[in-house]
Amino acid sequence: MRMKPEAIPAANTPTLAALGGAILLASMGNSIATVALPHLATMFSAGVQTVQWVVLAYLLGVTVAILMAGRLGDLYGNRRVLLAGIMLFILASVGGAVAPSLGWLIAGRALQGVGAAVLMALPMSIAKSLITKQRLGAVMGLLGTMSAIGTALGPSVGGLLIGQLGWRSIFVLLALCGAGMLVLASAGLGKTAPTATSTRIDWPGAAWLSLALLGFALAATGGRAGIAIQPWALLILGAVALLLFIRTELAVAHPLIPVALFRERAIVAPLWMNLLVAGIMMSTLVVGPLFLTFGLGLSEAMTGLVMAAGPIAAALSGAPAGRLTDRFGTDRMLFVGLMLVAMGLCSFAILPALIGVPGYLLAMLLMTPGFQLFLAGNSTGVMNQAAEENRGVLSGLLGLSRNLGFMTGASLIPLLFTSLLGGRILANNTTTTISSAFSVTFLSMAGLCLLTLLAVRDRSGRC
């Protein structure tokens, strides 16, 4: 007779290392390629819009596959699916290292993203099965810390390798790290039994959902990647596919996503909040460097140093955020986290214009720990609601909502910022105009954050 999740003893160090390592590898796989784009543009004589697909293909692979990855974990056992995802990541990394052309490299990155979707989706599900409810927040905080470390390591390690050994070396590194992760996961994770009540896969539903996600993701990135199809047409395609997916789920006996989940406000509200806050966080990643360079006049090196404060703060605050969630509860930490994020966004709108870089850093040090508190509280709250047979799919939904938020924010926030510049390119604007546009953009993000905060108060009925 299999033990209930609550009766399983707390996970040991090798298990936590395997879960954290999976998240770190997937995050590093995303960020490490960003520093290679200028080098790839030169090597393949390609434009920026073309080489951007080296990054976008990875994100699209994650977006389309992450929910299916979680469901496969429910159906066939999390350990088995996680090991398969690591092997796919390794093979795709090797394919990237030997790619003879940019097209092959982009295809390899898409497959790498599919493997990364497994690495992102399953650690939370495995943690839910192995960790007691009283310690789940600490593990969620640890996973958030590893994600931040992976994001921070990617550009620094990638830049060093490319300078010494060329761009192929970063994919060799990812393949070697993947091989190490395969050994660690094989040794650190015990066998896990399937938890779903049926082993049948809803392939029609999976196909319609993949098409819907692909349409929405391409619409969100189309303006930056030179897609031939207009974004509005991609949105229509995604909407039609989504309607067909819903119709399919209502008709089949064993749906990919149980429809009953979307009748539970305790699950739907956190997913929406996850999407909104992820979109808000993208404001610092996509608009921040533009303001630092053109608004404050920093060099590329100084801009990179200032931007590094965010991942460092995230890495340092992730684990404490998880422990605070265990001690004070998810609703309180959601409230405090969103308050810090809102304060940080308001500080971005005011302080850099007054005191320059110190104001920017202070705003970052307010917002980033708030984001980690939100992530720990929100993820813990959702996974505590998860029935055993739906652990994987809920973990996948959390990852999907966050990734869609990142992609949507990366498209809409720069659009808002540039619209406030009067249609002129950054180099032709005064620092006063750029600072004003930056302030309005971040005040708008603060307003969106306060709306999310009201949703937390309405849900919990208290702070």
Residue pairs with C-beta under 8 A, 6 or more apart in sequence:
2 193
5 128
5 129
5 130
5 388
6 132
6 133
8 129
8 130
10 130
10 131
10 132
10 135
11 19
11 127
11 130
11 131
11 139
12 188
14 184
14 187
14 188
15 126
15 130
15 188
15 189
15 190
16 139
16 142
17 184
17 188
18 181
18 184
18 185
18 187
18 188
18 189
19 123
19 126
19 127
19 139
19 143
20 123
20 142
20 143
20 145
20 146
21 146
21 180
21 181
21 184
21 185
22 82
22 86
22 119
22 120
22 122
22 123
22 181
22 185
23 119
23 120
23 123
23 143
23 146
23 147
23 150
24 146
24 147
24 149
24 150
24 153
25 89
25 116
25 119
25 150
25 174
25 177
25 178
25 181
26 62
26 89
26 116
26 119
26 120
26 150
27 146
27 147
27 148
27 149
27 150
27 151
27 154
28 150
28 151
28 153
28 154
28 157
28 174
28 177
29 58
29 89
29 93
29 112
29 116
29 150
29 154
29 174
30 55
30 58
30 59
30 62
30 116
30 151
30 154
31 150
31 151
31 152
31 153
31 154
31 155
31 158
32 153
32 154
32 155
32 157
32 158
32 170
32 173
32 174
33 54
33 55
33 58
33 109
33 154
33 158
33 170
34 55
34 154
34 155
34 158
35 154
35 155
35 158
35 159
35 162
36 54
36 158
36 162
36 167
36 170
37 48
37 51
37 52
37 54
37 55
39 162
39 166
39 167
40 46
40 51
40 54
40 102
40 105
40 167
41 47
41 48
41 50
41 51
43 167
44 51
44 101
44 102
46 102
47 226
49 224
49 225
49 226
50 102
50 226
51 102
52 224
52 225
53 106
53 109
53 225
54 102
54 105
54 106
54 109
55 109
56 221
56 224
56 225
57 106
57 107
57 109
57 110
57 113
58 109
58 110
58 112
58 113
58 116
59 113
59 217
59 221
59 403
59 406
59 407
60 110
60 113
60 214
60 217
60 218
60 221
61 109
61 110
61 111
61 112
61 113
61 114
61 115
61 116
61 117
62 113
62 114
62 116
62 117
62 120
62 399
62 403
63 117
63 213
63 214
63 217
63 400
63 403
63 404
63 407
64 114
64 117
64 210
64 213
64 214
64 217
65 113
65 114
65 117
65 118
65 210
66 117
66 120
66 121
66 396
66 399
66 400
66 403
67 121
67 209
67 213
67 256
67 257
67 393
67 396
67 397
67 399
67 400
68 117
68 206
68 209
68 210
68 256
68 396
69 81
69 85
69 117
69 118
69 120
69 121
69 122
69 392
69 396
70 121
70 122
70 125
70 392
70 393
70 394
70 395
70 396
70 397
70 399
71 196
71 201
71 256
71 257
71 392
71 393
71 396
72 81
72 118
72 201
72 392
73 81
73 82
73 118
73 121
73 122
73 125
73 391
73 392
73 395
74 125
74 194
74 195
74 196
74 389
74 390
74 391
74 392
74 393
75 194
75 196
75 198
75 199
75 201
76 194
76 199
77 191
77 192
77 193
77 194
78 122
78 125
78 126
78 129
78 189
78 192
78 392
79 126
79 185
79 189
79 190
79 191
79 192
80 192
81 118
81 122
82 118
82 119
82 122
82 126
82 185
82 189
83 182
83 185
83 186
84 118
85 114
85 115
85 116
85 117
85 118
85 119
85 122
86 115
86 118
86 119
86 178
86 181
86 182
86 185
87 115
87 182
88 111
88 114
88 115
88 118
89 112
89 115
89 116
89 118
89 119
89 174
89 178
90 115
90 175
90 178
90 179
90 182
91 111
91 115
92 108
92 109
92 111
92 112
92 114
92 115
93 108
93 112
93 171
93 172
93 174
93 175
93 178
94 171
94 175
95 104
95 107
95 108
95 111
96 105
96 108
96 109
96 112
96 168
96 171
96 174
97 168
97 169
97 171
97 172
97 175
98 168
99 105
99 108
108 171
112 174
117 399
120 399
121 392
121 395
121 396
121 399
122 392
122 395
123 143
123 395
124 140
124 143
124 379
124 383
124 395
124 398
125 383
125 391
125 392
125 394
125 395
126 189
126 192
127 136
127 139
127 140
127 143
127 383
128 136
128 383
128 386
128 391
128 395
129 192
129 195
129 388
129 391
131 139
133 384
134 326
135 326
136 326
136 380
136 383
136 384
137 322
137 323
137 324
137 325
137 326
137 330
137 333
137 376
137 377
137 380
138 319
138 322
138 323
138 325
138 326
139 322
140 322
140 325
140 375
140 376
140 379
140 380
140 383
141 318
141 319
141 320
141 321
141 322
141 323
141 325
141 372
141 376
142 318
142 319
142 322
143 318
143 379
144 314
144 318
144 321
144 322
144 372
144 375
144 376
144 379
145 314
145 315
145 316
145 317
145 318
145 319
145 372
146 318
147 314
147 318
148 311
148 314
148 315
148 318
148 372
149 311
149 315
151 311
151 314
152 308
152 311
152 312
152 314
152 315
155 304
157 170
157 173
158 170
161 169
161 170
161 173
162 169
162 170
195 388
195 389
195 391
195 392
196 389
197 254
197 389
198 253
198 254
200 253
200 254
201 256
202 248
202 249
202 252
202 254
202 255
202 256
204 248
204 252
205 245
205 248
205 249
205 252
205 255
205 256
205 257
206 256
208 241
208 242
208 244
208 245
208 248
209 241
209 242
209 245
209 256
209 257
211 237
211 238
211 241
212 238
212 239
212 241
212 242
212 245
213 238
213 400
213 404
214 238
215 234
215 235
215 236
215 237
215 238
215 239
215 241
216 234
216 235
216 238
216 404
217 404
217 407
218 227
218 229
218 231
218 234
219 231
219 232
219 234
219 235
219 238
220 231
220 404
220 407
220 408
220 410
220 411
220 412
221 227
221 407
221 410
221 411
222 229
222 230
222 231
222 234
223 231
223 411
223 415
224 410
224 411
227 234
248 255
249 255
249 256
249 257
249 259
250 259
256 393
257 393
257 397
258 390
258 393
261 267
261 268
261 390
261 393
261 394
262 268
264 385
265 459
266 381
266 385
266 459
267 382
267 385
267 394
269 455
269 459
270 378
270 381
270 382
270 398
271 382
271 397
271 398
271 401
272 401
272 455
273 334
273 374
273 378
273 452
273 455
273 456
274 378
274 398
274 401
274 402
274 405
275 401
275 402
275 404
275 405
275 408
276 405
276 448
276 449
276 451
276 452
277 338
277 341
277 371
277 374
277 378
277 405
277 449
277 452
278 401
278 402
278 403
278 404
278 405
278 406
278 409
279 405
279 406
279 408
279 409
279 412
279 413
279 448
280 341
280 345
280 409
280 445
280 448
280 449
281 367
281 371
281 405
281 406
281 409
282 405
282 406
282 409
282 410
282 413
283 345
283 348
283 409
283 413
283 441
283 442
283 445
284 310
284 348
284 364
284 367
285 307
285 310
285 410
286 409
286 410
286 413
286 414
287 413
287 414
287 417
287 438
287 441
287 442
288 307
288 360
289 303
289 307
290 414
290 417
290 426
290 434
291 352
291 434
291 435
291 438
292 298
292 302
292 303
292 306
292 307
292 357
292 360
293 300
293 303
294 426
294 427
294 429
294 431
294 434
295 352
295 431
295 434
295 435
295 438
296 352
296 356
296 357
296 360
296 431
297 431
298 306
298 357
306 357
306 360
306 361
309 361
309 364
309 365
309 368
310 364
310 368
313 364
313 365
313 368
313 369
314 368
314 369
314 371
314 372
317 368
317 369
317 372
317 373
318 372
318 375
318 376
321 333
321 337
321 369
321 372
321 373
321 375
321 376
321 377
322 376
322 380
324 333
324 373
324 376
325 333
325 373
325 376
325 377
325 380
326 380
330 377
330 378
330 380
330 381
330 384
331 377
331 381
331 456
331 459
331 460
331 462
332 377
332 463
333 373
333 374
333 376
333 377
334 373
334 374
334 377
334 378
334 381
334 456
334 460
335 453
335 456
335 457
335 460
335 463
336 370
336 373
337 370
337 371
337 372
337 373
337 374
337 375
337 376
337 377
338 370
338 374
338 449
338 452
338 453
338 456
339 370
339 453
340 366
340 367
340 369
340 370
340 373
341 367
341 370
341 371
341 374
341 449
342 370
342 446
342 449
342 450
342 453
343 366
343 367
343 370
344 363
344 364
344 365
344 366
344 367
344 368
344 370
345 363
345 367
345 442
345 443
345 445
345 446
345 449
346 442
346 443
346 446
347 359
347 362
347 363
347 366
347 367
348 360
348 363
348 367
348 438
348 439
348 442
349 438
349 439
349 440
349 442
349 443
349 446
350 359
350 439
351 358
351 359
351 360
351 362
351 363
352 359
352 360
352 363
352 435
352 438
353 359
353 435
353 438
353 439
378 398
379 398
382 394
382 397
382 398
383 391
383 394
383 395
383 398
385 394
386 394
386 395
413 441
413 445
416 441
416 444
417 437
417 438
417 441
418 437
420 436
420 437
420 440
420 441
421 429
421 433
421 434
421 437
422 429
422 433
426 434
429 437
457 463
